[in-house]
Amino acid sequence: AVLRARRGEGPSLIEARTIRWVGHFEGDPQAYRTKAEVEEGRRTDPIARLRRLLEARGLLDAAHAERVGAGIVAELEDAVAHAEASPLPAPRDALTDLFAYYPWSG
């Protein structure tokens, strides 16, 4: 994908496959998968793998990774605070923008 982009051949789609580490809801017993599947997902997590690769190549150190992580946490906390401080939407807006309209769909 990098070489393709450098040659000016346009964008590429990169698929990073992973699994949810937690269930669908708080307290989900996750009976639909084994603990081994979850552990395998954690072990092969693409973000963790990228971090290990960057660290191994000397392109990322722990201090910088911690700063990035702290920035992400701060951004998420700001977003949650904003959402909690915002007024609730009107009930009539519950279905707004829920479905896409395609002119050819009638």
N, C-alpha and C positions, 0 to 999 in steps of 0.2 A: 504494500500500500504506500509506503514511504517513497519507494523508487517511482511508482506510478505518479504520485503527486509531484515529485521533483521533475519528472519529464513533462509535466503540464497536461497529463492525460485525464484530468478531472478527479472528482472525489471517489473514494472507495468506501464500502460498507465493511466495518470490522465488527464481527460478532463475538462478544465476550459472554460465554455461557456460564451461568452460575445458578445457585439455588437460594431460596430463602433460608436463612439460618434459624428463623423462628416460625411458628405456625401462622395460620390465617388470623388468629385472634388470641388475645391474652388468655392463657390457660389451655390452649389447644394441645391435646395430648399427642398429636401428630402420629396417630396410629397408621396412617397411610404410607409411612416410610420408616426405615430403620435408623437407629442412632449412627450406624456405620455410614449410611448415605449422607447424613448431615455432616459427620466428621470429614468425609471425603470432599464434600462441598466446601467446607472451611479450608481444607488443606490445598485445594486447587483453585481457591478464589482468585479471579483475575487481578483484582486490585492488590491483594497481598503479594501475588506472584510478581507483579510489576514493581512493587516497592522493593522486594528482595533483589530483583534484577538490577534496578537502579543503584541500590546500595552496593551490590557486588561489583558494579562497574565504576564505583566512586562518583556517581552522578547525584547521589542523594545521601545526606547524613541524617542521623537521628534528630538533631536539633531542628533542622529545616522541616523534616517530616512532622515534628511536633508542632511547629509554628503553623504549618498548613492545616493540620488537624484542629488546632485551637481556633483558627480562622473559620473553619467550616462549622465548628460547634457554635461559635459566636453568631455566625450568619443564621444558623437554624434557630437559635434562641431568639434572635431579633424577629425572625419571621413568625415564630409562635407568639411572641409578645404582641406583635402587630395584629395577628389574627384574633387573639383573645381580647384585645382592646377595641376591635372593630365591631360595629353593630351587626346584629344578626340580619341576614337577608330576609326580605319579605317572602312569606310562604308562596306567593304566586311565582316567584323566581326559581322555585325548586326544580322545575323542568327546563329552565332556560338553557340553551346551548347544550342540551343533553344529547341530542341527535343531530347528525349532519344532514343538511338538505342538499340533494344533488338534483339539478334541473332535469336530468333524464329519468329520475325515479318517479316522476309524476307527482 
